[in-house]
Amino acid sequence: MSNGTQTDFTVDEKFMPATEDASTELFEGIDEIYFSEIGFKAVNHELEKLSDTLFETEDLQKEIFKLKKQMQLVSRKITSFVAKNSLEFNKNVENLDVIQKEAETLLNLIKQLRRLVTFCRKKCRASSTVLAIEFKRQKMLKIKEEMVNIQKLYKTEFRLKELIEEGSIFTFVQLAVETITEINKYIEYSSIKQLSSNILVILRKEILKIDKLLEEQVCSFQLKHYFYIYSVYELIGNLEETSRKLQSYFKLAFQNSSQTSLASICINSMENHQSMDDQIDYLELCKFVNQKSFTRALIEVGNSLVNILANYHLILKFHIEEDKKKTISNENDSEISECFDAQIIDKGVLQKSMLDNLFQIFDYSATFYNDLLSSMDLEHLKIDQFIRIMEISERFRLFGQRHFGNSCSLIALTLENKSKSFFAHYHMERIDEIHMFLESETFTLCPVSVQFTLFDLPVSLFIH
């Protein structure tokens, strides 16, 4: 301080610490608060330190001198630190310029990206709006289509009644099945459930006419027709009764087809006996078959029976495939345990019934063939005719053995008895012919050569 009016912030060099340790001690004497607080007021701090003293001039001078030394020491340290790191500082300043330019470039890129994002956001909003509108339009079209279909389904109930009145029973069955299948798509609507119940009631009322269609399939099987007929019985839910009906229809078909086949052959003989309007029993009808048309009668009856039996197998095949489809469908709905190596096929009611009755159904059909075979006396037929009848009968029997597991012992026994009686009668006739020939012939000695043997004798054409 000079003349008490101006503060001198410089200290003579001789008063500065001479050693490094003294400088360190002086530097460490600076209060920590000078380095730790921002906005620190040094004057207030120093006055607070001197508040306990009596503010003596000498003490003030010492404190001022100490602070000057400390300030000068700090200034030197800062100057030396700046001088030491000036080169690195200059490099950092240059790097700062590069960073600033890159930051500006990045800022411009960010601005462009923001503009692009804003544009894309607007475009996405527009696209989302278009998609939402399109989705709503598709939804409305679907609802409209469902409403139109539901309206058609309601009209179907009246159409079914019209078909019944017209007598188009198969068309009625087909439309009913297709309608119920379509109803299942909208089954969540309560009104549609009621429509399904109404159609089932109509089907139950017309079950006798549907039974007639099933009976027709026994004689002339059509896959499409049988599919719809079976679907009706499945919807009604009485498959056990249906299986019994099917077996009875097959038995009735055997009787009717056999009787019809014989009637077409014996029509001339029947005209002399009674009018065509009178019903003739099958066993009585067999008596009108003569020997000339017997082979044809066997073929006709056999073919009619085989055709019906073939339809039996076609219907059985249909049910096997249907049961396989249901099993596969169930596998897709629920996982099957991996411990089963083979696929398990659940047999349906009709498949099981038809498989269980394979043997019996052929046995029943064979009775009609056997009745015709037994009714004719085959002893007076020619041998080629008899062999032909045996071949036809054997083929029919082998057909049953191969496809129905029934070798038909009844036909085999009849063939055996017929063969015995035929060949007994045949040999007796041949013996009588030889006896008559030998009695009417005269014999004389005939010279023969030494090489003559029995095999050189000519065979008489009459005997042959």
C-alpha positions as CSV (number, residue, x, y, z in Angstrom):
1,M,0.0,0.0,0.0
2,S,1.4,3.5,-0.9
3,N,0.7,6.7,1.1
4,G,-2.3,4.9,2.5
5,T,-4.4,5.6,-0.6
6,Q,-3.4,3.0,-3.2
7,T,-3.0,-0.7,-2.8
8,D,0.1,-2.3,-4.3
9,F,-0.5,-5.9,-5.4
10,T,3.1,-6.7,-6.1
11,V,5.6,-8.0,-3.5
12,D,9.3,-7.6,-3.8
13,E,11.1,-10.7,-5.0
14,K,13.2,-10.9,-1.8
15,F,10.0,-11.4,0.3
16,M,8.8,-14.3,-1.9
17,P,9.5,-17.9,-0.7
18,A,13.0,-18.9,-1.7
19,T,12.5,-22.7,-1.7
20,E,9.9,-25.1,-3.2
21,D,8.9,-26.2,0.2
22,A,8.3,-22.7,1.4
23,S,6.2,-22.0,-1.8
24,T,4.2,-25.1,-1.1
25,E,3.6,-24.2,2.5
26,L,2.5,-20.7,1.4
27,F,0.2,-22.2,-1.3
28,E,-1.4,-24.6,1.1
29,G,-2.1,-21.8,3.5
30,I,-4.7,-20.5,1.1
31,D,-8.2,-21.3,2.4
32,E,-9.9,-24.1,0.5
33,I,-13.0,-21.9,0.1
34,Y,-11.2,-19.9,-2.5
35,F,-11.1,-22.9,-4.9
36,S,-14.5,-24.6,-4.1
37,E,-17.1,-21.9,-4.3
38,I,-18.4,-20.0,-7.3
39,G,-19.2,-16.3,-6.7
40,F,-17.0,-16.3,-3.6
41,K,-16.5,-12.9,-2.0
42,A,-13.0,-12.7,-0.7
43,V,-13.3,-9.4,1.2
44,N,-16.2,-10.6,3.3
45,H,-14.3,-13.8,4.1
46,E,-11.2,-12.0,5.2
47,L,-13.1,-9.5,7.3
48,E,-14.9,-12.4,9.0
49,K,-11.5,-13.9,9.8
50,L,-10.4,-10.7,11.5
51,S,-13.7,-10.1,13.3
52,D,-12.3,-11.5,16.5
53,T,-9.2,-9.2,16.5
54,L,-9.2,-5.5,17.4
55,F,-8.3,-4.5,13.8
56,E,-4.8,-3.4,14.7
57,T,-2.8,-1.8,11.9
58,E,0.1,-4.1,12.3
59,D,-2.1,-7.2,12.1
60,L,-3.9,-5.8,9.0
61,Q,-0.6,-5.1,7.3
62,K,0.7,-8.6,8.0
63,E,-2.6,-10.1,6.6
64,I,-2.5,-7.9,3.6
65,F,1.1,-8.8,2.9
66,K,0.3,-12.5,3.2
67,L,-2.6,-12.3,0.9
68,K,-0.4,-10.4,-1.7
69,K,2.3,-13.2,-1.5
70,Q,-0.4,-15.8,-1.9
71,M,-1.9,-14.0,-4.9
72,Q,1.4,-13.6,-6.6
73,L,2.2,-17.2,-6.0
74,V,-1.1,-18.3,-7.5
75,S,-0.5,-16.0,-10.5
76,R,2.9,-17.5,-11.1
77,K,1.5,-21.0,-10.9
78,I,-1.2,-20.1,-13.4
79,T,1.3,-18.4,-15.7
80,S,3.6,-21.5,-15.6
81,F,0.7,-23.9,-16.1
82,V,-0.6,-21.9,-19.1
83,A,3.0,-21.7,-20.6
84,K,3.4,-25.4,-20.1
85,N,0.1,-26.4,-21.7
86,S,-0.1,-23.6,-24.3
87,L,0.8,-26.0,-27.2
88,E,-1.8,-28.5,-26.2
89,F,-4.3,-25.7,-25.6
90,N,-3.7,-24.4,-29.1
91,K,-4.3,-27.9,-30.6
92,N,-7.5,-28.2,-28.6
93,V,-8.6,-24.8,-29.8
94,E,-8.0,-26.0,-33.4
95,N,-9.8,-29.3,-32.7
96,L,-12.6,-27.2,-31.2
97,D,-13.0,-25.4,-34.5
98,V,-13.1,-28.7,-36.3
99,I,-15.7,-30.0,-33.8
100,Q,-17.7,-26.8,-34.2
101,K,-17.8,-27.2,-38.0
102,E,-18.7,-30.9,-37.7
103,A,-21.3,-29.9,-35.1
104,E,-22.8,-27.4,-37.6
105,T,-22.8,-30.1,-40.3
106,L,-24.4,-32.5,-37.9
107,L,-26.9,-29.9,-36.9
108,N,-27.9,-29.3,-40.5
109,L,-28.2,-33.0,-41.1
110,I,-30.4,-33.3,-38.0
111,K,-32.6,-30.4,-39.3
112,Q,-32.9,-32.3,-42.6
113,L,-33.8,-35.5,-40.8
114,R,-36.3,-33.7,-38.7
115,R,-37.9,-32.2,-41.9
116,L,-37.9,-35.7,-43.4
117,V,-39.4,-37.2,-40.3
118,T,-42.0,-34.6,-40.2
119,F,-42.8,-35.3,-43.9
120,C,-42.9,-39.0,-43.3
121,R,-45.1,-38.6,-40.2
122,K,-47.6,-36.6,-42.3
123,K,-47.4,-39.2,-45.0
124,C,-47.9,-42.0,-42.6
125,R,-50.8,-40.3,-41.0
126,A,-52.3,-39.9,-44.4
127,S,-51.6,-43.5,-45.3
128,S,-53.0,-44.7,-41.9
129,T,-56.1,-42.7,-42.6
130,V,-56.5,-44.3,-46.0
131,L,-55.8,-47.8,-44.5
132,A,-58.3,-47.2,-41.8
133,I,-60.9,-46.1,-44.3
134,E,-60.2,-49.1,-46.5
135,F,-60.4,-51.4,-43.4
136,K,-63.7,-50.0,-42.5
137,R,-64.9,-50.3,-46.1
138,Q,-63.8,-54.0,-46.2
139,K,-65.5,-54.5,-42.8
140,M,-68.7,-53.0,-44.0
141,L,-68.6,-55.0,-47.2
142,K,-68.1,-58.2,-45.1
143,I,-71.0,-57.2,-42.9
144,K,-73.1,-56.5,-45.9
145,E,-72.2,-59.9,-47.4
146,E,-73.1,-61.6,-44.1
147,M,-76.4,-59.8,-44.0
148,V,-77.2,-60.8,-47.6
149,N,-76.2,-64.4,-46.8
150,I,-78.3,-64.5,-43.6
151,Q,-81.3,-63.1,-45.6
152,K,-80.8,-65.9,-48.1
153,L,-80.7,-68.4,-45.3
154,Y,-84.0,-67.2,-44.0
155,K,-85.5,-67.6,-47.4
156,T,-84.1,-71.1,-47.7
157,E,-86.6,-72.3,-45.0
158,F,-89.5,-71.5,-47.4
159,R,-87.7,-73.0,-50.3
160,L,-87.3,-76.3,-48.5
161,K,-91.0,-76.5,-47.9
162,E,-91.6,-75.8,-51.6
163,L,-89.2,-78.6,-52.6
164,I,-91.1,-81.0,-50.3
165,E,-94.4,-80.1,-52.0
166,E,-92.8,-80.5,-55.4
167,G,-91.5,-84.0,-54.5
168,S,-87.8,-83.1,-55.1
169,I,-86.6,-84.9,-52.0
170,F,-82.9,-85.1,-52.9
171,T,-82.7,-81.4,-53.8
172,F,-84.5,-80.8,-50.5
173,V,-81.8,-82.9,-48.7
174,Q,-78.9,-81.3,-50.5
175,L,-80.2,-77.7,-49.8
176,A,-80.9,-78.5,-46.2
177,V,-77.3,-79.9,-45.6
178,E,-75.7,-77.0,-47.4
179,T,-77.9,-74.5,-45.5
180,I,-76.9,-75.9,-42.1
181,T,-73.3,-75.9,-43.1
182,E,-73.6,-72.3,-44.0
183,I,-75.5,-71.5,-40.8
184,N,-72.5,-72.8,-38.8
185,K,-70.5,-69.8,-40.1
186,Y,-72.9,-67.4,-38.4
187,I,-73.8,-69.6,-35.4
188,E,-72.9,-66.7,-33.0
189,Y,-76.2,-65.0,-33.9
190,S,-79.1,-66.2,-31.8
191,S,-81.6,-65.8,-34.6
192,I,-79.5,-68.1,-36.8
193,K,-79.5,-70.8,-34.1
194,Q,-83.3,-70.8,-34.2
195,L,-83.2,-71.2,-38.0
196,S,-81.0,-74.3,-37.7
197,S,-83.4,-75.8,-35.2
198,N,-86.3,-75.2,-37.6
199,I,-84.5,-76.9,-40.4
200,L,-83.7,-79.9,-38.2
201,V,-87.4,-80.2,-37.3
202,I,-88.3,-80.2,-41.0
203,L,-85.7,-83.0,-41.6
204,R,-87.1,-85.1,-38.8
205,K,-90.7,-84.8,-40.2
206,E,-89.5,-85.9,-43.7
207,I,-87.4,-88.8,-42.4
208,L,-89.5,-91.5,-44.2
209,K,-88.8,-89.8,-47.5
210,I,-85.1,-89.6,-46.7
211,D,-85.2,-93.3,-45.8
212,K,-86.5,-93.9,-49.3
213,L,-83.5,-92.1,-50.8
214,L,-81.2,-94.3,-48.6
215,E,-82.9,-97.4,-49.9
216,E,-82.3,-96.3,-53.5
217,Q,-78.6,-95.9,-52.8
218,V,-78.4,-99.6,-51.9
219,C,-79.2,-100.5,-55.5
220,S,-77.6,-97.5,-57.3
221,F,-74.9,-95.9,-55.3
222,Q,-73.9,-92.4,-56.1
223,L,-71.2,-90.8,-53.9
224,K,-72.6,-87.3,-54.0
225,H,-76.1,-88.4,-53.2
226,Y,-75.0,-90.7,-50.4
227,F,-72.9,-87.9,-48.9
228,Y,-75.8,-85.6,-48.5
229,I,-78.1,-88.4,-47.3
230,Y,-75.6,-89.5,-44.6
231,S,-75.1,-85.9,-43.6
232,V,-78.8,-85.6,-42.8
233,Y,-78.7,-88.7,-40.5
234,E,-75.5,-87.3,-38.9
235,L,-77.3,-84.0,-38.2
236,I,-80.3,-85.7,-36.8
237,G,-78.0,-87.7,-34.6
238,N,-79.5,-91.2,-34.7
239,L,-76.8,-93.2,-36.5
240,E,-77.5,-96.5,-34.6
241,E,-81.0,-96.6,-36.1
242,T,-79.6,-95.6,-39.5
243,S,-77.2,-98.6,-39.4
244,R,-80.0,-101.0,-38.7
245,K,-82.1,-99.4,-41.5
246,L,-79.2,-99.8,-44.0
247,Q,-78.8,-103.5,-43.2
248,S,-82.5,-104.1,-43.7
249,Y,-82.5,-102.2,-47.0
250,F,-79.6,-104.4,-48.3
251,K,-81.5,-107.5,-47.4
252,L,-84.7,-106.2,-49.0
253,A,-82.6,-105.2,-52.1
254,F,-81.3,-108.8,-52.4
255,Q,-84.8,-110.2,-52.5
256,N,-86.2,-107.6,-54.9
257,S,-83.3,-107.7,-57.3
258,S,-83.2,-111.5,-57.4
259,Q,-87.0,-111.6,-57.9
260,T,-86.9,-109.0,-60.6
261,S,-84.1,-110.8,-62.5
262,L,-85.9,-114.1,-62.5
263,A,-89.2,-112.4,-63.4
264,S,-87.7,-110.9,-66.6
265,I,-86.5,-114.4,-67.6
266,C,-89.6,-116.3,-66.7
267,I,-92.1,-113.8,-68.0
268,N,-93.5,-116.2,-70.7
269,S,-94.0,-119.1,-68.3
270,M,-95.6,-116.8,-65.7
271,E,-98.2,-115.5,-68.3
272,N,-99.6,-119.0,-68.5
273,H,-99.7,-119.4,-64.8
274,Q,-101.2,-116.1,-63.5
275,S,-101.4,-112.4,-64.3
276,M,-98.4,-110.1,-63.8
277,D,-100.2,-108.1,-61.1
278,D,-100.1,-111.1,-58.7
279,Q,-97.0,-111.3,-56.5
280,I,-95.1,-114.5,-56.8
281,D,-92.8,-115.8,-54.0
282,Y,-89.1,-116.1,-55.0
283,L,-89.0,-119.9,-54.4
284,E,-92.1,-120.3,-56.5
285,L,-90.5,-118.2,-59.2
286,C,-87.5,-120.4,-59.3
287,K,-89.7,-123.3,-60.4
288,F,-90.6,-121.4,-63.6
289,V,-87.0,-121.4,-64.8
290,N,-86.4,-124.1,-67.5
291,Q,-83.1,-125.8,-68.3
292,K,-82.6,-123.7,-71.4
293,S,-82.6,-120.4,-69.5
294,F,-81.2,-121.7,-66.2
295,T,-77.6,-120.6,-66.9
296,R,-78.8,-117.2,-67.9
297,A,-80.9,-117.0,-64.8
298,L,-77.9,-117.9,-62.6
299,I,-75.8,-115.2,-64.3
300,E,-78.6,-112.5,-64.0
301,V,-79.3,-113.3,-60.3
302,G,-75.6,-113.5,-59.5
303,N,-74.9,-110.2,-61.2
304,S,-77.7,-108.4,-59.4
305,L,-76.5,-109.7,-56.1
306,V,-72.8,-108.8,-56.8
307,N,-73.8,-105.3,-57.9
308,I,-75.6,-104.8,-54.5
309,L,-72.7,-106.3,-52.7
310,A,-70.3,-104.0,-54.5
311,N,-72.4,-101.0,-53.4
312,Y,-72.1,-102.4,-49.9
313,H,-68.3,-102.1,-50.2
314,L,-68.5,-98.6,-51.8
315,I,-70.6,-97.4,-48.8
316,L,-68.2,-99.0,-46.4
317,K,-65.3,-97.3,-48.2
318,F,-67.0,-94.0,-47.9
319,H,-67.4,-94.3,-44.1
320,I,-63.8,-95.5,-43.7
321,E,-62.6,-92.3,-45.4
322,E,-65.0,-90.1,-43.5
323,D,-63.8,-91.5,-40.2
324,K,-60.2,-90.9,-41.2
325,K,-61.0,-87.3,-42.1
326,K,-62.6,-86.8,-38.7
327,T,-59.6,-88.4,-36.9
328,I,-57.2,-86.1,-38.8
329,S,-59.3,-83.1,-37.9
330,N,-59.3,-84.1,-34.2
331,E,-55.5,-84.5,-34.3
332,N,-55.2,-80.9,-35.6
333,D,-57.4,-79.6,-32.8
334,S,-55.6,-81.4,-30.0
335,E,-52.2,-83.0,-29.7
336,I,-52.0,-86.8,-29.5
337,S,-49.5,-88.4,-27.1
338,E,-46.2,-89.3,-28.6
339,C,-46.2,-92.7,-27.0
340,F,-48.4,-94.1,-29.7
341,D,-46.4,-95.2,-32.7
342,A,-49.4,-96.0,-35.0
343,Q,-52.2,-93.7,-35.9
344,I,-55.5,-94.5,-34.1
345,I,-58.5,-94.4,-36.3
346,D,-61.8,-94.3,-34.4
347,K,-64.5,-96.3,-36.2
348,G,-67.8,-94.6,-36.7
349,V,-71.1,-96.2,-35.9
350,L,-71.9,-97.1,-39.6
351,Q,-68.4,-98.3,-40.4
352,K,-68.4,-100.6,-37.3
353,S,-71.9,-101.9,-38.1
354,M,-71.0,-102.7,-41.8
355,L,-67.7,-104.4,-40.8
356,D,-69.4,-106.5,-38.2
357,N,-72.1,-107.6,-40.7
358,L,-69.8,-108.4,-43.7
359,F,-70.0,-112.1,-43.2
360,Q,-73.8,-112.2,-42.5
361,I,-74.7,-109.9,-45.4
362,F,-73.1,-112.1,-48.0
363,D,-74.5,-115.2,-46.3
364,Y,-78.0,-113.7,-46.7
365,S,-77.4,-112.8,-50.3
366,A,-76.1,-116.3,-51.0
367,T,-79.4,-117.9,-49.9
368,F,-81.1,-116.4,-53.0
369,Y,-78.4,-117.8,-55.3
370,N,-78.5,-121.1,-53.5
371,D,-82.3,-121.3,-53.7
372,L,-82.2,-120.9,-57.5
373,L,-79.3,-123.4,-57.8
374,S,-81.1,-126.0,-55.6
375,S,-84.4,-125.6,-57.5
376,M,-83.1,-127.1,-60.8
377,D,-82.4,-130.7,-61.5
378,L,-79.0,-130.7,-63.2
379,E,-78.8,-134.4,-64.0
380,H,-80.2,-134.0,-67.5
381,L,-77.9,-131.2,-68.6
382,K,-75.1,-131.6,-71.0
383,I,-71.7,-131.8,-69.4
384,D,-70.5,-128.5,-70.8
385,Q,-73.6,-126.8,-69.4
386,F,-73.1,-128.4,-66.1
387,I,-69.4,-127.3,-66.0
388,R,-70.5,-123.7,-66.9
389,I,-72.9,-123.7,-64.0
390,M,-70.2,-125.0,-61.7
391,E,-67.8,-122.2,-62.9
392,I,-70.4,-119.5,-62.4
393,S,-71.3,-120.7,-58.9
394,E,-67.6,-121.1,-57.9
395,R,-66.8,-117.6,-59.0
396,F,-69.7,-116.3,-56.9
397,R,-68.5,-118.2,-53.9
398,L,-64.9,-117.0,-54.3
399,F,-66.2,-113.4,-54.6
400,G,-67.7,-113.8,-51.2
401,Q,-64.6,-115.4,-49.7
402,R,-62.3,-112.7,-51.0
403,H,-64.4,-109.6,-50.2
404,F,-66.6,-110.7,-47.4
405,G,-64.6,-113.4,-45.7
406,N,-67.4,-115.9,-46.3
407,S,-66.6,-119.0,-48.4
408,C,-70.4,-119.8,-48.3
409,S,-70.4,-123.5,-47.2
410,L,-74.1,-123.6,-48.2
411,I,-73.4,-123.1,-51.9
412,A,-70.3,-125.4,-51.7
413,L,-72.6,-128.2,-50.2
414,T,-75.2,-127.7,-52.9
415,L,-72.5,-127.9,-55.6
416,E,-71.1,-131.0,-54.1
417,N,-74.6,-132.7,-54.0
418,K,-75.4,-131.6,-57.5
419,S,-72.0,-132.9,-58.7
420,K,-72.6,-136.3,-57.1
421,S,-76.0,-136.7,-58.6
422,F,-75.0,-135.3,-62.0
423,F,-72.0,-137.6,-62.4
424,A,-73.8,-140.6,-61.0
425,H,-76.6,-140.1,-63.6
426,Y,-74.0,-139.2,-66.3
427,H,-72.0,-142.4,-65.7
428,M,-75.1,-144.5,-65.6
429,E,-76.2,-143.2,-69.0
430,R,-72.7,-143.9,-70.5
431,I,-72.8,-147.4,-69.1
432,D,-76.3,-148.0,-70.6
433,E,-75.0,-146.7,-74.0
434,I,-72.0,-149.0,-73.9
435,H,-74.2,-151.9,-72.8
436,M,-76.6,-151.3,-75.7
437,F,-73.6,-151.0,-78.1
438,L,-72.0,-154.2,-77.0
439,E,-75.3,-156.1,-77.3
440,S,-76.0,-154.9,-80.9
441,E,-72.5,-155.6,-82.2
442,T,-70.9,-158.9,-83.5
443,F,-67.2,-159.5,-83.3
444,T,-64.8,-161.5,-85.5
445,L,-61.2,-162.3,-85.2
446,C,-58.9,-159.7,-86.7
447,P,-55.3,-160.6,-87.7
448,V,-52.8,-158.2,-86.2
449,S,-49.1,-157.8,-86.4
450,V,-46.7,-158.8,-83.7
451,Q,-46.1,-155.1,-82.8
452,F,-49.8,-154.5,-82.1
453,T,-50.6,-153.0,-78.7
454,L,-53.8,-152.0,-76.9
455,F,-53.2,-148.3,-77.8
456,D,-53.5,-149.1,-81.5
457,L,-57.3,-149.8,-81.1
458,P,-59.4,-147.0,-82.6
459,V,-62.0,-145.4,-80.3
460,S,-65.6,-145.5,-81.4
461,L,-67.0,-142.1,-82.2
462,F,-70.4,-143.3,-80.9
463,I,-68.9,-144.0,-77.5
464,H,-66.9,-140.9,-77.4
